[in-house]
Amino acid sequence: MELTRQMIASGAPLEEKVGYSRAVRVGPFVYVGGTTATDSEGNVACPGDAYGQAKNIFEKIGDALELAGSRYSDVVRVRTYITDMTKAGDCIRAYSEYFKKIKPITTMCEIKGLFRPEQIVEIEVDAVIGSST
């Protein structure tokens, strides 16, 4: 069986320059790469605000899932990276707005830093199309 590979771009300038996709779909599997809070012009959205950044990120992830033919309810794993664990509650609050009833596997790790100092949250998800709860 041959599986097709669909690459989903967000339009970020670095995608072409560096060579990465926002998401990749292979068969029913969708992988959304590490996503940070940026606006359409590439500026950091909600600097220093973990809740605002997480909401921005989950909206961008939702867009990528939709382009891949998936949806939030297909998500089976969420990985959250945060630069300050004292702000974890803000990320958890945003996460719960999208996933409380879906209950995917989730991991949250504190990391030293992200690409830009104003970015304090990065999130990636994996989904399986047709696995909705």
N, C-alpha and C positions, 0 to 999 in steps of 0.2 A: 504494500500500500504506500503510495506516494503522498506525502503531506505538503500542502502549499504553505508558504511563508508570506505573511502580509506584514509590512512594516508601516507603522503609523507615525507620522510626524506631527509635531505641534507648531512648527514654523519658527522655532527658536534658531537664531543665527548660528549657534555652535553645532547644531545637529549636522549640517552639511560639512562645516569646517573640520569638526573632530571625527564625525562618522558614527553617529548613534541615532536610535529611534526613541520616541517617547514610549512607544509600546510595540510589541511584536506578537502577532497571532500565528500559531502553528496548530492546524486542526482546531480542536475546541479549546485549546489552551491560550490564554492571553496573559502576557507579562508586561506590566507597566513599570518602567524603570524609575529610579530615584527621581522624585519630583519635588521641586522647591517652589516657594511662593514668589512668583514674578508676574508683573503685569505684561500687557501686550507689547510694551516698548522695551522690555528686558530689565525694568527697574524692580528692586525688591519690594514686594507688597507687604504691608503691615510690619515694618521693621520693629523687632523686639517684642512683638505680640504673638505668642505661640498659638493662641486660639484663632486669631485672624489668619495667620499663615497656614494652619492646618485646614481651615475652611477653604481658603484659596486653593490649596493643594488638592483637597478632595473634589472640588469642582473641576479642576483640570484633569484629574484622574477619571472622573465621570465622563468627560468629553472624550478622552482616549478610549475608554471602554466602549462607549457608543460607536465610535468610528470603527472599532474592531468587531462590532456586532454583539457586544456583551452589555452587561449592566451591573450595578452595585450588587444585586442579589446573587450574582454568579461568583463573587469574590470569595476565595477560600483561604487567603493568607494576606495579612497586612503587616508590613515592617515599618516601624517609625524610628527615626534617628533624631535625637534632640541634643542640643548643645548644653542645656541646663535642666537637669532632672527636677529642679524645684518648680519648673513650669509644666511638668508632665500632666497635672490635673487639667490644664487648659487643652492639651492635645487630646486627652481622654474624653473631655466634654464634646469636642468637635467630632471625634471618632464615633462616639455613641449616637450622635445625630444621624449618622449614615449606617452604622453597622450593629446597633444594639440588638435588633431582632434577627439579623442575618448570622451573627456569631461566628465569623471566620476565625481561624488561628491568628493570633497576633503576638508581636514581639515589639518591645520598646527598648532601645539602647541609648545610653548617653555617650556622645562622641566628643572628641576634642574641638572640632570645628567643621564648618562647611566652606564651600567655595568663596562665599562672601561673608564677612563678619556679621552683617545684618540678618543673614539667614540663620534661623535657629532650629528649623524643622525640615526634615526631608522624609518623604514617605514613598514606598513602593508597594504594589499589590500584584497578586497572582489570581487569575480567575479561570474557571472552567465553564464554558458556555453550555447551558442546559442543566447546570447543577443547582439552579435556584431553589431556595428553601420554600 
